Amino acid sequence: MDLSQPLDPLAKTALWTASMRAREHRRADRLFSDPLAEAFAGDEGPRIMSQFEGHVQSGVEDPALAVRTRFLDDQLLRLDADGVRQFVFVAVGMDSRAFRLEWSPGVLVYELDRPALLSFKEDLVRDLHAPATAVRVPLGVDLLGDWTEPLLAAGFDPQQPTCWLVEGLLYFLEPRERDVLLRQLTDLSAAKSRLLADYVGQAILDSPGMAAWRERMADQGHPWKSGSDRPEELFAPLGWEVHVSAYGDPDADYGRWSDAAVAPGLSGTRGRYLVIADKQ
Ligand SMILES: C[S@@+](CC[C@H](N)C(=O)[O-])C[C@H]1O[C@@H](n2cnc3c(N)ncnc32)[C@H](O)[C@@H]1O
């Protein structure tokens, strides 16, 4: 049975990122462990992964996913240690952090994504008998529609500090859609909330080295639609205090980025970003 059948093209990119985590998990020098990733990626994930990496440069692994996963893992666990108990994984896809990280008792993780993706994930979770390590609340929503009411109805407490994880999503949104989403997140964020995200630079997105790759992404039904060369400027006007790391910066390298040679437009250390934003 092809379980990935009901997934739309954009949802299928979640199988691709799961496949990259599965590959990282198999490395002796892995930056994190993700025992569920292979099952979460299914047969479709490795197929999409090879299609896109092969298109960029044959035989070269893009280290970005491994670096971003580890960077975000470290941030999430730091927040847990600081006492944050409410986490929202926005566009969670096949992320298995609610199963693989050691959360403190009382941590609640809301997992938001399209209903079809989440029901596909729930079937797998059930078949794998995978126990969650936090209280997990999957919530099928359209992030371009009204998702805040269902989140509140599910028990989300806007008075409590929240950690928002927005990973692997922003570049799939038009600038206006991105800005609406960030405004919605902000309106639900109490003081001492933190937002974690990854993003891409607009200049690198528009560079000739990216053109063929972007075209292929669009042909497959999941185009990258936006970026920003100054991600700070997206968050700061909403009242967030922002720290932006570029991949390859000392805090976003993990010994992997120096070897990165991914594509003409992507091999530099600037151009892809990890964002930490704090609400005072
Ligand atoms: C590249 S995957 C990233 C998944 C996960 N965060 C990760 O990093 O592996 C993109 C995810 O965004 C979700 N997504 C995109 N647009 C969405 C929307 N309008 N509403 C809900 N989910 C959406 C897709 O279903 C998919 O799971």
PDBQT file of the ligand as one rigid body, heavy atoms in Angstrom, charges set to zero:
ROOT
HETATM    1  C1  LIG A 301       9.604  20.817   4.382  1.00  0.00    +0.000 C 
HETATM    2  S1  LIG A 301       8.280  20.203   5.370  1.00  0.00    +0.000 S 
HETATM    3  C2  LIG A 301       8.959  20.593   6.960  1.00  0.00    +0.000 C 
HETATM    4  C3  LIG A 301       8.482  19.643   8.015  1.00  0.00    +0.000 C 
HETATM    5  C4  LIG A 301       9.272  19.703   9.331  1.00  0.00    +0.000 C 
HETATM    6  N1  LIG A 301       9.086  20.972  10.009  1.00  0.00    +0.000 N 
HETATM    7  C5  LIG A 301      10.726  19.444   9.069  1.00  0.00    +0.000 C 
HETATM    8  O1  LIG A 301      11.532  20.380   9.166  1.00  0.00    +0.000 OA
HETATM    9  O2  LIG A 301      11.064  18.311   8.753  1.00  0.00    +0.000 OA
HETATM   10  C6  LIG A 301       7.013  21.432   5.145  1.00  0.00    +0.000 C 
HETATM   11  C7  LIG A 301       5.757  21.139   5.954  1.00  0.00    +0.000 C 
HETATM   12  O3  LIG A 301       4.906  22.279   5.911  1.00  0.00    +0.000 OA
HETATM   13  C8  LIG A 301       3.576  21.813   5.916  1.00  0.00    +0.000 C 
HETATM   14  N2  LIG A 301       2.719  22.907   5.395  1.00  0.00    +0.000 N 
HETATM   15  C9  LIG A 301       2.969  23.675   4.338  1.00  0.00    +0.000 A 
HETATM   16  N3  LIG A 301       1.957  24.555   4.144  1.00  0.00    +0.000 NA
HETATM   17  C10 LIG A 301       1.054  24.311   5.122  1.00  0.00    +0.000 A 
HETATM   18  C11 LIG A 301      -0.205  24.874   5.465  1.00  0.00    +0.000 A 
HETATM   19  N4  LIG A 301      -0.745  25.866   4.753  1.00  0.00    +0.000 N 
HETATM   20  N5  LIG A 301      -0.864  24.383   6.535  1.00  0.00    +0.000 NA
HETATM   21  C12 LIG A 301      -0.332  23.379   7.278  1.00  0.00    +0.000 A 
HETATM   22  N6  LIG A 301       0.863  22.809   7.004  1.00  0.00    +0.000 NA
HETATM   23  C13 LIG A 301       1.548  23.264   5.934  1.00  0.00    +0.000 A 
HETATM   24  C14 LIG A 301       3.623  20.623   4.996  1.00  0.00    +0.000 C 
HETATM   25  O4  LIG A 301       2.488  19.784   5.120  1.00  0.00    +0.000 OA
HETATM   26  C15 LIG A 301       4.926  19.970   5.428  1.00  0.00    +0.000 C 
HETATM   27  O5  LIG A 301       4.733  19.040   6.467  1.00  0.00    +0.000 OA
ENDROOT
TORSDOF 0
